[in-house]
């Protein structure tokens, strides 16, 4: 027997898929539940990550903190894929090793920055995270950089071409002097986006706001990979489409945890506990079954 009600649920990238499904198939789902999702714009989030990698490359050039491997932002720094023929048992260890290879230099920079909050390393961390729109934090530095450095080619392949352009863009960070900002803009790699890739990102993950069923989202106020700004952008799109009655957004405090490498603590991505997740899910179920929109407060 088929289900009486079908819900769409997803985390992170999957959260964006949830919103897309509710927009494109307005009568197919009873409701949607998106946690820590890229719910508004892939072009926005990917641009943030690539800009961070671009700025980091300039500001750490010639230092022990530079990322290894290929410096062209359109290419993976090192391959995230195990060599052909790698046994399954060794493949996961290989991938984790590549993540560590790229992640350790930013974490070493973060460690050095903590020794002198006004020193060069701290100013670099502040500049790179500010350019990406993230908080000054170890995970908010490392996670975006690892994602951009190991996922650039996959992102481009998915979009059908290079997806971020910065020709003519002026970068500025408040932690840098005027001379340092000028040098950053002079030396940063300039890249051009393919129109086909931009069209793909606009079509497949730019929120129209035209959701056709109740949607509940939950997001940490600070997230180390998907900024809370995605929620604000979604709310604006839904309001513009006149569908605010279909959206409830739960905001929960940021959480911190040790990173998988480096032994350093940082803000989490999707840092929810079971109680918060269950409460948000129950709010959606109650909304669908009883017809009463929940307020945006988790109890």
ROTISE-186043 format. One record per residue (C-alpha): chain; x, y, z; residue number from 1. Coordinates in nm, 2 decimals. Layout:
<nulos>
+-------+--------+--------+--------+------+
! kolvo !      X !      Y !      Z ! bake !
+-------+--------+--------+--------+------+
!     A !      X !      Y !      Z !  NUM !
...
+-------+--------+--------+--------+------+
</nulos>
This chain:
<nulos>
+-------+--------+--------+--------+------+
! kolvo !      X !      Y !      Z ! bake !
+-------+--------+--------+--------+------+
!     A !   0.00 !   0.00 !   0.00 !    1 !
!     A !   0.12 !   0.35 !  -0.08 !    2 !
!     A !   0.17 !   0.62 !   0.18 !    3 !
!     A !  -0.11 !   0.86 !   0.25 !    4 !
!     A !   0.13 !   1.15 !   0.29 !    5 !
!     A !   0.48 !   1.20 !   0.14 !    6 !
!     A !   0.73 !   1.44 !   0.30 !    7 !
!     A !   1.05 !   1.57 !   0.16 !    8 !
!     A !   1.34 !   1.58 !   0.40 !    9 !
!     A !   1.71 !   1.67 !   0.36 !   10 !
!     A !   2.02 !   1.82 !   0.52 !   11 !
!     A !   2.27 !   2.06 !   0.38 !   12 !
!     A !   2.27 !   2.01 !   0.00 !   13 !
!     A !   1.96 !   1.80 !   0.06 !   14 !
!     A !   1.79 !   2.09 !   0.22 !   15 !
!     A !   1.81 !   2.28 !  -0.11 !   16 !
!     A !   1.66 !   1.98 !  -0.29 !   17 !
!     A !   1.37 !   1.98 !  -0.04 !   18 !
!     A !   1.29 !   2.34 !  -0.13 !   19 !
!     A !   1.33 !   2.28 !  -0.50 !   20 !
!     A !   1.08 !   1.98 !  -0.48 !   21 !
!     A !   0.82 !   2.19 !  -0.30 !   22 !
!     A !   0.85 !   2.47 !  -0.56 !   23 !
!     A !   0.85 !   2.24 !  -0.87 !   24 !
!     A !   0.59 !   1.99 !  -0.75 !   25 !
!     A !   0.35 !   2.19 !  -0.54 !   26 !
!     A !   0.09 !   1.91 !  -0.49 !   27 !
!     A !   0.32 !   1.61 !  -0.46 !   28 !
!     A !   0.43 !   1.65 !  -0.10 !   29 !
!     A !   0.24 !   1.70 !   0.23 !   30 !
!     A !   0.53 !   1.91 !   0.36 !   31 !
!     A !   0.91 !   1.96 !   0.36 !   32 !
!     A !   1.18 !   1.96 !   0.63 !   33 !
!     A !   1.52 !   2.11 !   0.55 !   34 !
!     A !   1.80 !   2.11 !   0.81 !   35 !
!     A !   2.10 !   2.34 !   0.77 !   36 !
!     A !   2.02 !   2.37 !   0.40 !   37 !
!     A !   2.15 !   2.56 !   0.10 !   38 !
!     A !   1.78 !   2.66 !   0.08 !   39 !
!     A !   1.82 !   2.98 !  -0.12 !   40 !
!     A !   2.11 !   3.01 !  -0.36 !   41 !
!     A !   2.39 !   2.77 !  -0.48 !   42 !
!     A !   2.55 !   3.06 !  -0.67 !   43 !
!     A !   2.58 !   3.25 !  -0.34 !   44 !
!     A !   2.73 !   2.97 !  -0.13 !   45 !
!     A !   2.97 !   2.85 !  -0.40 !   46 !
!     A !   3.08 !   3.20 !  -0.47 !   47 !
!     A !   3.16 !   3.25 !  -0.10 !   48 !
!     A !   3.37 !   2.93 !  -0.09 !   49 !
!     A !   3.57 !   3.01 !  -0.41 !   50 !
!     A !   3.63 !   3.37 !  -0.30 !   51 !
!     A !   3.78 !   3.23 !   0.03 !   52 !
!     A !   4.01 !   2.99 !  -0.16 !   53 !
!     A !   4.12 !   3.28 !  -0.39 !   54 !
!     A !   4.19 !   3.51 !  -0.11 !   55 !
!     A !   4.36 !   3.25 !   0.10 !   56 !
!     A !   4.59 !   3.16 !  -0.19 !   57 !
!     A !   4.72 !   3.52 !  -0.21 !   58 !
!     A !   4.75 !   3.59 !   0.16 !   59 !
!     A !   4.94 !   3.26 !   0.24 !   60 !
!     A !   5.16 !   3.25 !  -0.07 !   61 !
!     A !   5.51 !   3.16 !   0.02 !   62 !
!     A !   5.42 !   3.07 !   0.38 !   63 !
!     A !   5.39 !   2.73 !   0.55 !   64 !
!     A !   5.01 !   2.77 !   0.55 !   65 !
!     A !   4.96 !   2.77 !   0.18 !   66 !
!     A !   4.74 !   2.49 !   0.04 !   67 !
!     A !   4.92 !   2.21 !  -0.13 !   68 !
!     A !   4.89 !   2.11 !  -0.49 !   69 !
!     A !   4.73 !   2.29 !  -0.78 !   70 !
!     A !   4.68 !   2.66 !  -0.71 !   71 !
!     A !   4.43 !   2.72 !  -1.00 !   72 !
!     A !   4.10 !   2.77 !  -0.82 !   73 !
!     A !   3.92 !   2.59 !  -1.11 !   74 !
!     A !   4.10 !   2.27 !  -1.03 !   75 !
!     A !   4.11 !   2.05 !  -0.72 !   76 !
!     A !   4.42 !   2.12 !  -0.51 !   77 !
!     A !   4.47 !   1.75 !  -0.48 !   78 !
!     A !   4.25 !   1.47 !  -0.61 !   79 !
!     A !   3.98 !   1.36 !  -0.37 !   80 !
!     A !   3.94 !   1.03 !  -0.56 !   81 !
!     A !   4.14 !   0.72 !  -0.47 !   82 !
!     A !   4.37 !   0.59 !  -0.75 !   83 !
!     A !   4.21 !   0.33 !  -0.98 !   84 !
!     A !   4.22 !  -0.01 !  -0.82 !   85 !
!     A !   4.24 !   0.11 !  -0.46 !   86 !
!     A !   4.07 !  -0.16 !  -0.25 !   87 !
!     A !   3.74 !  -0.05 !  -0.09 !   88 !
!     A !   3.89 !  -0.10 !   0.26 !   89 !
!     A !   4.17 !   0.15 !   0.18 !   90 !
!     A !   3.96 !   0.41 !  -0.02 !   91 !
!     A !   3.80 !   0.58 !   0.28 !   92 !
!     A !   4.14 !   0.62 !   0.45 !   93 !
!     A !   4.28 !   0.77 !   0.13 !   94 !
!     A !   4.00 !   1.02 !   0.11 !   95 !
!     A !   4.04 !   1.12 !   0.47 !   96 !
!     A !   4.42 !   1.16 !   0.41 !   97 !
!     A !   4.35 !   1.40 !   0.13 !   98 !
!     A !   4.11 !   1.60 !   0.35 !   99 !
!     A !   4.38 !   1.62 !   0.61 !  100 !
!     A !   4.64 !   1.72 !   0.36 !  101 !
!     A !   4.43 !   2.02 !   0.26 !  102 !
!     A !   4.28 !   2.09 !   0.60 !  103 !
!     A !   4.60 !   2.10 !   0.81 !  104 !
!     A !   4.75 !   2.42 !   0.67 !  105 !
!     A !   4.45 !   2.64 !   0.76 !  106 !
!     A !   4.43 !   2.48 !   1.10 !  107 !
!     A !   4.80 !   2.55 !   1.15 !  108 !
!     A !   4.73 !   2.91 !   1.05 !  109 !
!     A !   4.45 !   2.92 !   1.31 !  110 !
!     A !   4.68 !   2.78 !   1.58 !  111 !
!     A !   4.94 !   3.04 !   1.51 !  112 !
!     A !   4.67 !   3.31 !   1.51 !  113 !
!     A !   4.57 !   3.22 !   1.86 !  114 !
!     A !   4.91 !   3.30 !   1.99 !  115 !
!     A !   4.90 !   3.66 !   1.87 !  116 !
!     A !   4.54 !   3.80 !   1.81 !  117 !
!     A !   4.69 !   4.11 !   1.64 !  118 !
!     A !   4.96 !   3.93 !   1.44 !  119 !
!     A !   4.98 !   3.85 !   1.07 !  120 !
!     A !   4.83 !   3.51 !   1.10 !  121 !
!     A !   4.52 !   3.63 !   1.29 !  122 !
!     A !   4.47 !   3.91 !   1.03 !  123 !
!     A !   4.48 !   3.66 !   0.75 !  124 !
!     A !   4.22 !   3.44 !   0.92 !  125 !
!     A !   4.00 !   3.74 !   0.98 !  126 !
!     A !   4.04 !   3.85 !   0.62 !  127 !
!     A !   3.96 !   3.52 !   0.46 !  128 !
!     A !   3.65 !   3.45 !   0.68 !  129 !
!     A !   3.52 !   3.80 !   0.63 !  130 !
!     A !   3.55 !   3.77 !   0.26 !  131 !
!     A !   3.35 !   3.45 !   0.27 !  132 !
!     A !   3.09 !   3.60 !   0.51 !  133 !
!     A !   3.18 !   3.35 !   0.79 !  134 !
!     A !   3.27 !   3.39 !   1.16 !  135 !
!     A !   3.62 !   3.41 !   1.29 !  136 !
!     A !   3.66 !   3.05 !   1.38 !  137 !
!     A !   3.87 !   2.74 !   1.30 !  138 !
!     A !   3.60 !   2.54 !   1.14 !  139 !
!     A !   3.46 !   2.84 !   0.95 !  140 !
!     A !   3.80 !   2.87 !   0.79 !  141 !
!     A !   3.89 !   2.51 !   0.73 !  142 !
!     A !   3.56 !   2.36 !   0.62 !  143 !
!     A !   3.49 !   2.61 !   0.33 !  144 !
!     A !   3.85 !   2.59 !   0.21 !  145 !
!     A !   3.86 !   2.21 !   0.21 !  146 !
!     A !   3.52 !   2.20 !   0.03 !  147 !
!     A !   3.65 !   2.45 !  -0.24 !  148 !
!     A !   3.99 !   2.28 !  -0.27 !  149 !
!     A !   3.86 !   1.93 !  -0.31 !  150 !
!     A !   3.53 !   1.99 !  -0.48 !  151 !
!     A !   3.60 !   2.25 !  -0.75 !  152 !
!     A !   3.61 !   2.01 !  -1.05 !  153 !
!     A !   3.30 !   1.82 !  -0.93 !  154 !
!     A !   3.11 !   2.15 !  -0.89 !  155 !
!     A !   3.21 !   2.26 !  -1.24 !  156 !
!     A !   3.12 !   1.92 !  -1.39 !  157 !
!     A !   2.78 !   1.94 !  -1.23 !  158 !
!     A !   2.71 !   2.29 !  -1.34 !  159 !
!     A !   2.84 !   2.23 !  -1.69 !  160 !
!     A !   3.12 !   2.47 !  -1.67 !  161 !
!     A !   3.31 !   2.71 !  -1.44 !  162 !
!     A !   3.05 !   2.87 !  -1.22 !  163 !
!     A !   3.20 !   3.18 !  -1.05 !  164 !
!     A !   3.34 !   3.50 !  -1.20 !  165 !
!     A !   3.53 !   3.77 !  -1.02 !  166 !
!     A !   3.66 !   3.99 !  -1.31 !  167 !
!     A !   3.62 !   4.35 !  -1.19 !  168 !
!     A !   3.53 !   4.25 !  -0.84 !  169 !
!     A !   3.70 !   4.44 !  -0.56 !  170 !
!     A !   3.79 !   4.25 !  -0.24 !  171 !
!     A !   3.83 !   4.42 !   0.09 !  172 !
!     A !   3.89 !   4.29 !   0.44 !  173 !
!     A !   3.88 !   4.52 !   0.75 !  174 !
!     A !   4.18 !   4.34 !   0.91 !  175 !
!     A !   4.41 !   4.44 !   0.62 !  176 !
!     A !   4.57 !   4.77 !   0.55 !  177 !
!     A !   4.49 !   4.97 !   0.24 !  178 !
!     A !   4.82 !   4.86 !   0.09 !  179 !
!     A !   4.74 !   4.49 !   0.17 !  180 !
!     A !   4.39 !   4.52 !   0.02 !  181 !
!     A !   4.54 !   4.67 !  -0.29 !  182 !
!     A !   4.79 !   4.39 !  -0.32 !  183 !
!     A !   4.52 !   4.13 !  -0.27 !  184 !
!     A !   4.32 !   4.27 !  -0.56 !  185 !
!     A !   4.63 !   4.30 !  -0.77 !  186 !
!     A !   4.75 !   3.94 !  -0.72 !  187 !
!     A !   4.42 !   3.75 !  -0.68 !  188 !
!     A !   4.34 !   3.50 !  -0.96 !  189 !
!     A !   4.07 !   3.63 !  -1.19 !  190 !
!     A !   3.83 !   3.39 !  -1.34 !  191 !
!     A !   3.52 !   3.41 !  -1.57 !  192 !
!     A !   3.20 !   3.21 !  -1.52 !  193 !
!     A !   3.05 !   3.02 !  -1.81 !  194 !
!     A !   2.70 !   3.15 !  -1.89 !  195 !
!     A !   2.58 !   2.79 !  -1.91 !  196 !
!     A !   2.70 !   2.72 !  -1.56 !  197 !
!     A !   2.53 !   3.03 !  -1.41 !  198 !
!     A !   2.21 !   2.94 !  -1.59 !  199 !
!     A !   2.23 !   2.59 !  -1.43 !  200 !
!     A !   2.27 !   2.73 !  -1.08 !  201 !
!     A !   1.99 !   2.98 !  -1.12 !  202 !
!     A !   1.75 !   2.71 !  -1.25 !  203 !
!     A !   1.83 !   2.43 !  -1.01 !  204 !
!     A !   1.89 !   2.62 !  -0.69 !  205 !
!     A !   1.78 !   2.97 !  -0.67 !  206 !
!     A !   1.47 !   2.99 !  -0.46 !  207 !
!     A !   1.16 !   3.13 !  -0.63 !  208 !
!     A !   0.98 !   3.12 !  -0.30 !  209 !
!     A !   0.68 !   2.95 !  -0.46 !  210 !
!     A !   0.65 !   2.66 !  -0.22 !  211 !
!     A !   0.34 !   2.46 !  -0.25 !  212 !
!     A !   0.33 !   2.28 !   0.08 !  213 !
!     A !   0.42 !   2.36 !   0.44 !  214 !
!     A !   0.80 !   2.40 !   0.48 !  215 !
!     A !   0.99 !   2.38 !   0.81 !  216 !
!     A !   1.36 !   2.47 !   0.82 !  217 !
!     A !   1.61 !   2.45 !   1.11 !  218 !
!     A !   1.94 !   2.62 !   1.11 !  219 !
!     A !   2.21 !   2.71 !   1.36 !  220 !
!     A !   2.26 !   3.08 !   1.40 !  221 !
!     A !   2.63 !   3.02 !   1.32 !  222 !
!     A !   2.71 !   2.74 !   1.08 !  223 !
!     A !   3.06 !   2.67 !   0.96 !  224 !
!     A !   2.97 !   2.57 !   0.60 !  225 !
!     A !   2.63 !   2.70 !   0.51 !  226 !
!     A !   2.58 !   3.05 !   0.65 !  227 !
!     A !   2.26 !   3.15 !   0.82 !  228 !
!     A !   2.22 !   3.41 !   0.54 !  229 !
!     A !   2.07 !   3.13 !   0.33 !  230 !
!     A !   1.76 !   3.14 !   0.56 !  231 !
!     A !   1.73 !   3.51 !   0.53 !  232 !
!     A !   1.74 !   3.49 !   0.15 !  233 !
!     A !   1.48 !   3.21 !   0.15 !  234 !
!     A !   1.25 !   3.41 !   0.37 !  235 !
!     A !   1.28 !   3.71 !   0.14 !  236 !
!     A !   1.20 !   3.50 !  -0.17 !  237 !
!     A !   0.90 !   3.33 !   0.00 !  238 !
!     A !   0.77 !   3.67 !   0.11 !  239 !
!     A !   0.81 !   3.81 !  -0.24 !  240 !
!     A !   0.61 !   3.52 !  -0.38 !  241 !
!     A !   0.34 !   3.57 !  -0.12 !  242 !
!     A !   0.39 !   3.23 !   0.04 !  243 !
!     A !   0.50 !   3.33 !   0.39 !  244 !
!     A !   0.21 !   3.14 !   0.53 !  245 !
!     A !   0.38 !   2.82 !   0.41 !  246 !
!     A !   0.71 !   2.87 !   0.58 !  247 !
!     A !   0.83 !   2.83 !   0.94 !  248 !
!     A !   1.20 !   2.88 !   1.02 !  249 !
!     A !   1.35 !   2.75 !   1.34 !  250 !
!     A !   1.68 !   2.92 !   1.45 !  251 !
!     A !   1.88 !   2.74 !   1.72 !  252 !
!     A !   2.20 !   2.84 !   1.89 !  253 !
!     A !   2.54 !   2.76 !   1.74 !  254 !
!     A !   2.72 !   2.45 !   1.87 !  255 !
!     A !   3.09 !   2.37 !   1.88 !  256 !
!     A !   3.27 !   2.04 !   1.86 !  257 !
!     A !   3.62 !   1.91 !   1.79 !  258 !
!     A !   3.71 !   1.90 !   1.42 !  259 !
!     A !   3.79 !   1.56 !   1.27 !  260 !
!     A !   4.16 !   1.66 !   1.23 !  261 !
!     A !   4.39 !   1.89 !   1.42 !  262 !
!     A !   4.23 !   1.84 !   1.77 !  263 !
!     A !   4.08 !   2.19 !   1.74 !  264 !
!     A !   3.72 !   2.29 !   1.84 !  265 !
!     A !   3.50 !   2.49 !   1.60 !  266 !
!     A !   3.15 !   2.57 !   1.50 !  267 !
!     A !   2.96 !   2.27 !   1.36 !  268 !
!     A !   2.77 !   2.23 !   1.04 !  269 !
!     A !   2.42 !   2.09 !   1.11 !  270 !
!     A !   2.48 !   2.10 !   1.48 !  271 !
!     A !   2.14 !   1.98 !   1.61 !  272 !
!     A !   2.05 !   1.74 !   1.89 !  273 !
!     A !   1.78 !   1.48 !   1.87 !  274 !
!     A !   1.54 !   1.69 !   2.08 !  275 !
!     A !   1.56 !   1.99 !   1.84 !  276 !
!     A !   1.52 !   1.77 !   1.53 !  277 !
!     A !   1.22 !   1.59 !   1.68 !  278 !
!     A !   1.06 !   1.91 !   1.79 !  279 !
!     A !   1.09 !   2.06 !   1.44 !  280 !
!     A !   0.96 !   1.74 !   1.28 !  281 !
!     A !   0.67 !   1.72 !   1.51 !  282 !
!     A !   0.59 !   2.09 !   1.44 !  283 !
!     A !   0.57 !   2.01 !   1.07 !  284 !
!     A !   0.36 !   1.70 !   1.12 !  285 !
!     A !   0.12 !   1.89 !   1.35 !  286 !
!     A !   0.10 !   2.17 !   1.09 !  287 !
!     A !   0.01 !   1.93 !   0.81 !  288 !
!     A !  -0.23 !   1.72 !   1.01 !  289 !
!     A !  -0.41 !   1.99 !   1.21 !  290 !
!     A !  -0.37 !   2.29 !   0.98 !  291 !
!     A !  -0.22 !   2.52 !   1.23 !  292 !
!     A !   0.11 !   2.69 !   1.14 !  293 !
!     A !   0.36 !   2.66 !   1.43 !  294 !
!     A !   0.54 !   2.96 !   1.57 !  295 !
!     A !   0.91 !   2.98 !   1.51 !  296 !
!     A !   1.01 !   2.87 !   1.87 !  297 !
!     A !   1.13 !   2.52 !   1.96 !  298 !
!     A !   1.02 !   2.40 !   2.30 !  299 !
+-------+--------+--------+--------+------+
</nulos>
